[in-house]
Amino acid sequence: MTANELAFEVENWEYEIGTVFSKKVATMLRQQQAEIEALKKEAALQRLSDFTQEVESFDRTASHIVGEYVSYNEPYIWMDDLGTWFTNEDYQNLDNKDKKGIFPLYTHPAKTLTNEEIKTIFYETGDLFDFARAILRKAQEK
């Protein structure tokens, strides 16, 4: 039985324990249920944040192991005015004078959301799948 179900039952006992007391108890139970739900959402949000950090850490570690590390905020393919392509490693090995006329072609822009943005989206959505979709939409907007 949830606190809300118990609150409903207590309200029906008003003739046995008094109207004022039963209303106070029912209100208190509903408030506790609301606080429990808020704590569950916050715990789920924290688990999601922890999971995201673990995935990013794993991705970076795996990339280092195979020697293909790609920063999410830096260019990884470059091109010069003549159409010659350079990997990030090739570009880094060039002298500064040779880097003139070479521009980043593809980058991985950081698409991060603040904790407040994530919390707002979490409280606005009803279930985990709606939350995940909303997070993806919000990140794509940035």
C-alpha positions as CSV (number, residue, x, y, z in Angstrom):
1,M,0.0,0.0,0.0
2,T,1.4,3.4,-1.0
3,A,1.2,6.5,1.2
4,N,-1.4,7.9,-1.2
5,E,-3.6,4.8,-0.8
6,L,-3.2,4.9,3.0
7,A,-4.1,8.6,2.9
8,F,-7.3,7.8,1.1
9,E,-8.2,5.1,3.7
10,V,-7.4,7.5,6.6
11,E,-9.8,10.1,5.1
12,N,-12.5,7.5,5.2
13,W,-11.9,6.9,8.9
14,E,-12.9,10.4,9.8
15,Y,-16.0,9.3,11.7
16,E,-13.8,7.0,13.9
17,I,-10.9,9.4,14.6
18,G,-12.2,12.8,13.9
19,T,-12.4,14.8,10.7
20,V,-9.6,17.3,11.5
21,F,-7.1,14.6,12.5
22,S,-7.9,12.3,9.5
23,K,-7.4,15.3,7.1
24,K,-4.0,16.2,8.8
25,V,-2.8,12.6,8.6
26,A,-3.9,12.2,5.0
27,T,-2.2,15.5,4.0
28,M,1.0,14.4,5.8
29,L,1.0,11.0,4.0
30,R,0.5,12.6,0.6
31,Q,3.4,15.0,1.3
32,Q,5.6,12.1,2.3
33,Q,4.6,10.3,-0.9
34,A,5.5,13.3,-3.0
35,E,8.9,13.6,-1.3
36,I,9.5,9.9,-1.8
37,E,8.8,10.3,-5.6
38,A,11.0,13.4,-5.8
39,L,13.8,11.5,-4.1
40,K,13.4,8.5,-6.5
41,K,13.6,10.9,-9.4
42,E,16.7,12.5,-8.0
43,A,18.4,9.1,-7.4
44,A,17.6,8.0,-10.9
45,L,19.0,11.3,-12.2
46,Q,22.2,10.7,-10.2
47,R,22.5,7.1,-11.5
48,L,22.1,8.4,-15.1
49,S,24.8,11.0,-14.5
50,D,27.1,8.4,-13.0
51,F,26.5,6.1,-15.9
52,T,27.2,8.8,-18.5
53,Q,30.5,9.6,-16.8
54,E,31.4,5.9,-16.8
55,V,30.6,5.6,-20.5
56,E,32.7,8.7,-21.4
57,S,35.5,7.4,-19.3
58,F,35.3,4.0,-20.9
59,D,35.2,5.5,-24.4
60,R,38.3,7.6,-23.8
61,T,40.1,4.6,-22.2
62,A,39.2,2.3,-25.1
63,S,40.3,5.0,-27.6
64,H,43.6,5.3,-25.9
65,I,44.2,1.6,-25.9
66,V,43.7,1.3,-29.6
67,G,45.5,4.6,-30.3
68,E,42.5,6.4,-31.8
69,Y,41.8,8.9,-29.1
70,V,39.4,11.6,-30.3
71,S,38.7,14.6,-28.1
72,Y,35.1,15.7,-28.1
73,N,36.0,19.3,-28.3
74,E,38.8,19.4,-30.9
75,P,39.0,18.9,-34.7
76,Y,39.9,15.5,-35.8
77,I,40.1,16.0,-39.6
78,W,41.8,18.9,-41.3
79,M,41.9,20.1,-44.9
80,D,44.1,22.6,-46.7
81,D,43.1,25.0,-49.5
82,L,44.1,22.4,-52.1
83,G,41.8,19.7,-50.7
84,T,44.5,17.7,-49.0
85,W,43.2,15.9,-45.9
86,F,45.1,15.6,-42.6
87,T,44.3,13.5,-39.6
88,N,44.7,15.2,-36.3
89,E,48.0,13.4,-35.8
90,D,49.3,14.5,-39.2
91,Y,48.2,18.1,-38.4
92,Q,49.9,18.1,-35.0
93,N,53.2,16.9,-36.6
94,L,53.3,19.8,-39.0
95,D,55.4,22.9,-38.3
96,N,53.5,26.0,-37.4
97,K,54.5,27.6,-40.7
98,D,53.0,24.6,-42.6
99,K,49.7,24.9,-40.7
100,K,48.7,28.1,-42.5
101,G,45.8,27.6,-44.8
102,I,44.7,24.4,-43.1
103,F,41.3,24.5,-41.4
104,P,39.3,22.0,-39.3
105,L,36.9,20.1,-41.4
106,Y,35.1,17.9,-38.9
107,T,34.8,18.5,-35.2
108,H,33.0,16.9,-32.3
109,P,31.4,19.9,-30.6
110,A,30.7,19.4,-26.9
111,K,27.0,19.0,-26.4
112,T,26.6,19.2,-22.6
113,L,23.7,20.0,-20.5
114,T,23.9,21.6,-17.0
115,N,22.6,19.7,-14.0
116,E,19.8,22.2,-13.8
117,E,18.8,21.6,-17.4
118,I,18.8,17.8,-16.8
119,K,16.8,18.1,-13.6
120,T,14.2,20.3,-15.3
121,I,13.8,17.9,-18.1
122,F,13.6,15.0,-15.6
123,Y,10.8,16.5,-13.6
124,E,8.9,17.5,-16.7
125,T,8.9,13.9,-18.1
126,G,6.8,11.0,-17.0
127,D,9.0,8.0,-17.5
128,L,12.6,7.0,-18.3
129,F,12.1,6.7,-22.0
130,D,10.5,10.1,-22.3
131,F,13.3,11.5,-20.2
132,A,16.0,9.9,-22.5
133,R,14.3,11.3,-25.6
134,A,13.9,14.7,-24.1
135,I,17.6,14.8,-23.1
136,L,18.7,13.8,-26.6
137,R,16.4,16.5,-28.1
138,K,17.8,19.1,-25.8
139,A,21.4,18.2,-26.5
140,Q,20.8,18.3,-30.3
141,E,19.4,21.8,-29.9
142,K,22.8,23.0,-28.6
